[in-house]
Amino acid sequence: MEILGTSLRVCVDDLETAVPFYERLAGTPALRFERGGVKVAAVGCFLLMSGPAA
């Protein structure tokens, strides 16, 4: 089986503060969306999530 890609989920307190750092790290802009009250930003292989505690 060939591995096609990887992703790393990162929970952050403040998405707006974290996104610029990860954009610089990955060298690509974030794709943002919201799902079920959780704000998400996909930046390269990083999936940043911010929302209410479970």
PDB file as gemmi writes it, atoms N, CA and C in Angstrom:
CRYST1    1.000    1.000    1.000  90.00  90.00  90.00 P 1                      
ATOM      1  N   MET A   1       0.848  -1.174   0.000  1.00  0.00           N  
ATOM      2  CA  MET A   1       0.000   0.000   0.000  1.00  0.00           C  
ATOM      3  C   MET A   1       0.893   1.238   0.000  1.00  0.00           C  
ATOM      4  N   GLU A   2       0.595   2.166  -0.878  1.00  0.00           N  
ATOM      5  CA  GLU A   2       1.362   3.401  -0.988  1.00  0.00           C  
ATOM      6  C   GLU A   2       0.709   4.488  -0.138  1.00  0.00           C  
ATOM      7  N   ILE A   3       1.508   5.191   0.657  1.00  0.00           N  
ATOM      8  CA  ILE A   3       1.011   6.321   1.452  1.00  0.00           C  
ATOM      9  C   ILE A   3       0.993   7.545   0.548  1.00  0.00           C  
ATOM     10  N   LEU A   4      -0.180   8.149   0.398  1.00  0.00           N  
ATOM     11  CA  LEU A   4      -0.346   9.279  -0.508  1.00  0.00           C  
ATOM     12  C   LEU A   4      -0.122  10.623   0.159  1.00  0.00           C  
ATOM     13  N   GLY A   5      -0.234  10.683   1.482  1.00  0.00           N  
ATOM     14  CA  GLY A   5      -0.043  11.941   2.188  1.00  0.00           C  
ATOM     15  C   GLY A   5      -0.257  11.761   3.675  1.00  0.00           C  
ATOM     16  N   THR A   6       0.066  12.784   4.415  1.00  0.00           N  
ATOM     17  CA  THR A   6      -0.134  12.769   5.859  1.00  0.00           C  
ATOM     18  C   THR A   6      -0.754  14.089   6.287  1.00  0.00           C  
ATOM     19  N   SER A   7      -1.373  14.090   7.448  1.00  0.00           N  
ATOM     20  CA  SER A   7      -1.889  15.330   8.020  1.00  0.00           C  
ATOM     21  C   SER A   7      -1.684  15.282   9.527  1.00  0.00           C  
ATOM     22  N   LEU A   8      -1.558  16.449  10.098  1.00  0.00           N  
ATOM     23  CA  LEU A   8      -1.336  16.571  11.532  1.00  0.00           C  
ATOM     24  C   LEU A   8      -2.398  17.493  12.104  1.00  0.00           C  
ATOM     25  N   ARG A   9      -3.235  16.957  12.991  1.00  0.00           N  
ATOM     26  CA  ARG A   9      -4.265  17.770  13.643  1.00  0.00           C  
ATOM     27  C   ARG A   9      -3.640  18.531  14.803  1.00  0.00           C  
ATOM     28  N   VAL A  10      -3.897  19.841  14.859  1.00  0.00           N  
ATOM     29  CA  VAL A  10      -3.358  20.692  15.911  1.00  0.00           C  
ATOM     30  C   VAL A  10      -4.513  21.487  16.508  1.00  0.00           C  
ATOM     31  N   CYS A  11      -4.765  21.309  17.808  1.00  0.00           N  
ATOM     32  CA  CYS A  11      -5.792  22.085  18.505  1.00  0.00           C  
ATOM     33  C   CYS A  11      -5.150  23.366  19.024  1.00  0.00           C  
ATOM     34  N   VAL A  12      -5.753  24.505  18.708  1.00  0.00           N  
ATOM     35  CA  VAL A  12      -5.212  25.798  19.124  1.00  0.00           C  
ATOM     36  C   VAL A  12      -6.291  26.589  19.852  1.00  0.00           C  
ATOM     37  N   ASP A  13      -5.864  27.461  20.757  1.00  0.00           N  
ATOM     38  CA  ASP A  13      -6.806  28.310  21.485  1.00  0.00           C  
ATOM     39  C   ASP A  13      -7.327  29.440  20.601  1.00  0.00           C  
ATOM     40  N   ASP A  14      -6.445  30.029  19.796  1.00  0.00           N  
ATOM     41  CA  ASP A  14      -6.810  31.174  18.968  1.00  0.00           C  
ATOM     42  C   ASP A  14      -6.366  30.923  17.529  1.00  0.00           C  
ATOM     43  N   LEU A  15      -7.302  30.596  16.681  1.00  0.00           N  
ATOM     44  CA  LEU A  15      -7.004  30.274  15.289  1.00  0.00           C  
ATOM     45  C   LEU A  15      -6.385  31.467  14.563  1.00  0.00           C  
ATOM     46  N   GLU A  16      -6.892  32.662  14.824  1.00  0.00           N  
ATOM     47  CA  GLU A  16      -6.405  33.864  14.134  1.00  0.00           C  
ATOM     48  C   GLU A  16      -4.937  34.137  14.434  1.00  0.00           C  
ATOM     49  N   THR A  17      -4.488  33.804  15.626  1.00  0.00           N  
ATOM     50  CA  THR A  17      -3.086  33.992  16.000  1.00  0.00           C  
ATOM     51  C   THR A  17      -2.214  32.887  15.431  1.00  0.00           C  
ATOM     52  N   ALA A  18      -2.710  31.669  15.402  1.00  0.00           N  
ATOM     53  CA  ALA A  18      -1.917  30.512  14.976  1.00  0.00           C  
ATOM     54  C   ALA A  18      -1.741  30.423  13.462  1.00  0.00           C  
ATOM     55  N   VAL A  19      -2.743  30.816  12.692  1.00  0.00           N  
ATOM     56  CA  VAL A  19      -2.709  30.624  11.237  1.00  0.00           C  
ATOM     57  C   VAL A  19      -1.497  31.287  10.570  1.00  0.00           C  
ATOM     58  N   PRO A  20      -1.171  32.550  10.852  1.00  0.00           N  
ATOM     59  CA  PRO A  20      -0.011  33.152  10.172  1.00  0.00           C  
ATOM     60  C   PRO A  20       1.299  32.391  10.404  1.00  0.00           C  
ATOM     61  N   PHE A  21       1.489  31.868  11.608  1.00  0.00           N  
ATOM     62  CA  PHE A  21       2.692  31.083  11.901  1.00  0.00           C  
ATOM     63  C   PHE A  21       2.757  29.841  11.011  1.00  0.00           C  
ATOM     64  N   TYR A  22       1.650  29.104  10.925  1.00  0.00           N  
ATOM     65  CA  TYR A  22       1.627  27.877  10.135  1.00  0.00           C  
ATOM     66  C   TYR A  22       1.680  28.167   8.636  1.00  0.00           C  
ATOM     67  N   GLU A  23       1.140  29.310   8.195  1.00  0.00           N  
ATOM     68  CA  GLU A  23       1.265  29.695   6.790  1.00  0.00           C  
ATOM     69  C   GLU A  23       2.730  29.934   6.430  1.00  0.00           C  
ATOM     70  N   ARG A  24       3.470  30.603   7.311  1.00  0.00           N  
ATOM     71  CA  ARG A  24       4.901  30.813   7.070  1.00  0.00           C  
ATOM     72  C   ARG A  24       5.653  29.486   7.103  1.00  0.00           C  
ATOM     73  N   LEU A  25       5.308  28.623   8.059  1.00  0.00           N  
ATOM     74  CA  LEU A  25       5.977  27.329   8.207  1.00  0.00           C  
ATOM     75  C   LEU A  25       5.760  26.441   6.977  1.00  0.00           C  
ATOM     76  N   ALA A  26       4.524  26.388   6.495  1.00  0.00           N  
ATOM     77  CA  ALA A  26       4.184  25.516   5.367  1.00  0.00           C  
ATOM     78  C   ALA A  26       4.428  26.181   4.011  1.00  0.00           C  
ATOM     79  N   GLY A  27       4.523  27.516   4.004  1.00  0.00           N  
ATOM     80  CA  GLY A  27       4.727  28.230   2.749  1.00  0.00           C  
ATOM     81  C   GLY A  27       3.513  28.229   1.846  1.00  0.00           C  
ATOM     82  N   THR A  28       2.331  28.142   2.448  1.00  0.00           N  
ATOM     83  CA  THR A  28       1.087  28.102   1.672  1.00  0.00           C  
ATOM     84  C   THR A  28      -0.032  28.785   2.461  1.00  0.00           C  
ATOM     85  N   PRO A  29      -1.000  29.404   1.778  1.00  0.00           N  
ATOM     86  CA  PRO A  29      -2.108  30.044   2.491  1.00  0.00           C  
ATOM     87  C   PRO A  29      -3.081  29.022   3.079  1.00  0.00           C  
ATOM     88  N   ALA A  30      -3.797  29.454   4.092  1.00  0.00           N  
ATOM     89  CA  ALA A  30      -4.767  28.592   4.774  1.00  0.00           C  
ATOM     90  C   ALA A  30      -6.084  28.537   4.006  1.00  0.00           C  
ATOM     91  N   LEU A  31      -6.698  27.380   4.035  1.00  0.00           N  
ATOM     92  CA  LEU A  31      -8.071  27.202   3.562  1.00  0.00           C  
ATOM     93  C   LEU A  31      -8.923  27.078   4.814  1.00  0.00           C  
ATOM     94  N   ARG A  32      -9.866  28.000   5.009  1.00  0.00           N  
ATOM     95  CA  ARG A  32     -10.630  28.047   6.258  1.00  0.00           C  
ATOM     96  C   ARG A  32     -12.072  27.610   6.049  1.00  0.00           C  
ATOM     97  N   PHE A  33     -12.601  26.952   7.079  1.00  0.00           N  
ATOM     98  CA  PHE A  33     -14.015  26.588   7.078  1.00  0.00           C  
ATOM     99  C   PHE A  33     -14.444  26.317   8.515  1.00  0.00           C  
ATOM    100  N   GLU A  34     -15.738  26.199   8.713  1.00  0.00           N  
ATOM    101  CA  GLU A  34     -16.284  25.911  10.040  1.00  0.00           C  
ATOM    102  C   GLU A  34     -17.194  24.697   9.923  1.00  0.00           C  
ATOM    103  N   ARG A  35     -17.086  23.806  10.896  1.00  0.00           N  
ATOM    104  CA  ARG A  35     -17.885  22.582  10.868  1.00  0.00           C  
ATOM    105  C   ARG A  35     -18.321  22.265  12.296  1.00  0.00           C  
ATOM    106  N   GLY A  36     -19.612  22.261  12.551  1.00  0.00           N  
ATOM    107  CA  GLY A  36     -20.140  21.886  13.859  1.00  0.00           C  
ATOM    108  C   GLY A  36     -19.664  22.762  15.003  1.00  0.00           C  
ATOM    109  N   GLY A  37     -19.490  24.050  14.747  1.00  0.00           N  
ATOM    110  CA  GLY A  37     -19.037  24.967  15.790  1.00  0.00           C  
ATOM    111  C   GLY A  37     -17.529  24.992  15.986  1.00  0.00           C  
ATOM    112  N   VAL A  38     -16.803  24.212  15.201  1.00  0.00           N  
ATOM    113  CA  VAL A  38     -15.341  24.183  15.286  1.00  0.00           C  
ATOM    114  C   VAL A  38     -14.784  24.918  14.072  1.00  0.00           C  
ATOM    115  N   LYS A  39     -13.930  25.916  14.325  1.00  0.00           N  
ATOM    116  CA  LYS A  39     -13.270  26.635  13.235  1.00  0.00           C  
ATOM    117  C   LYS A  39     -12.034  25.845  12.830  1.00  0.00           C  
ATOM    118  N   VAL A  40     -11.861  25.676  11.522  1.00  0.00           N  
ATOM    119  CA  VAL A  40     -10.777  24.848  10.995  1.00  0.00           C  
ATOM    120  C   VAL A  40     -10.006  25.632   9.939  1.00  0.00           C  
ATOM    121  N   ALA A  41      -8.689  25.460   9.948  1.00  0.00           N  
ATOM    122  CA  ALA A  41      -7.834  26.019   8.899  1.00  0.00           C  
ATOM    123  C   ALA A  41      -6.884  24.919   8.443  1.00  0.00           C  
ATOM    124  N   ALA A  42      -6.935  24.604   7.161  1.00  0.00           N  
ATOM    125  CA  ALA A  42      -6.011  23.627   6.584  1.00  0.00           C  
ATOM    126  C   ALA A  42      -4.849  24.398   5.978  1.00  0.00           C  
ATOM    127  N   VAL A  43      -3.642  24.134   6.496  1.00  0.00           N  
ATOM    128  CA  VAL A  43      -2.439  24.823   6.031  1.00  0.00           C  
ATOM    129  C   VAL A  43      -1.400  23.752   5.707  1.00  0.00           C  
ATOM    130  N   GLY A  44      -1.210  23.490   4.427  1.00  0.00           N  
ATOM    131  CA  GLY A  44      -0.296  22.410   4.051  1.00  0.00           C  
ATOM    132  C   GLY A  44      -0.780  21.103   4.662  1.00  0.00           C  
ATOM    133  N   CYS A  45       0.092  20.433   5.396  1.00  0.00           N  
ATOM    134  CA  CYS A  45      -0.290  19.161   6.029  1.00  0.00           C  
ATOM    135  C   CYS A  45      -0.893  19.365   7.421  1.00  0.00           C  
ATOM    136  N   PHE A  46      -0.996  20.622   7.874  1.00  0.00           N  
ATOM    137  CA  PHE A  46      -1.526  20.908   9.206  1.00  0.00           C  
ATOM    138  C   PHE A  46      -3.018  21.201   9.142  1.00  0.00           C  
ATOM    139  N   LEU A  47      -3.773  20.642  10.074  1.00  0.00           N  
ATOM    140  CA  LEU A  47      -5.198  20.897  10.200  1.00  0.00           C  
ATOM    141  C   LEU A  47      -5.407  21.536  11.568  1.00  0.00           C  
ATOM    142  N   LEU A  48      -5.515  22.865  11.590  1.00  0.00           N  
ATOM    143  CA  LEU A  48      -5.674  23.610  12.839  1.00  0.00           C  
ATOM    144  C   LEU A  48      -7.143  23.667  13.200  1.00  0.00           C  
ATOM    145  N   MET A  49      -7.449  23.413  14.480  1.00  0.00           N  
ATOM    146  CA  MET A  49      -8.836  23.409  14.937  1.00  0.00           C  
ATOM    147  C   MET A  49      -8.965  24.233  16.204  1.00  0.00           C  
ATOM    148  N   SER A  50     -10.043  25.012  16.285  1.00  0.00           N  
ATOM    149  CA  SER A  50     -10.318  25.826  17.457  1.00  0.00           C  
ATOM    150  C   SER A  50     -11.818  25.838  17.697  1.00  0.00           C  
ATOM    151  N   GLY A  51     -12.208  25.572  18.928  1.00  0.00           N  
ATOM    152  CA  GLY A  51     -13.628  25.555  19.245  1.00  0.00           C  
ATOM    153  C   GLY A  51     -13.852  25.259  20.708  1.00  0.00           C  
ATOM    154  N   PRO A  52     -15.102  25.023  21.075  1.00  0.00           N  
ATOM    155  CA  PRO A  52     -15.420  24.739  22.475  1.00  0.00           C  
ATOM    156  C   PRO A  52     -14.814  23.412  22.934  1.00  0.00           C  
ATOM    157  N   ALA A  53     -14.490  23.351  24.205  1.00  0.00           N  
ATOM    158  CA  ALA A  53     -13.953  22.106  24.779  1.00  0.00           C  
ATOM    159  C   ALA A  53     -15.026  21.023  24.745  1.00  0.00           C  
ATOM    160  N   ALA A  54     -14.608  19.815  24.516  1.00  0.00           N  
ATOM    161  CA  ALA A  54     -15.560  18.692  24.440  1.00  0.00           C  
ATOM    162  C   ALA A  54     -16.051  18.292  25.809  1.00  0.00           C  
TER     163      ALA A  54                                                      
END                                                                             
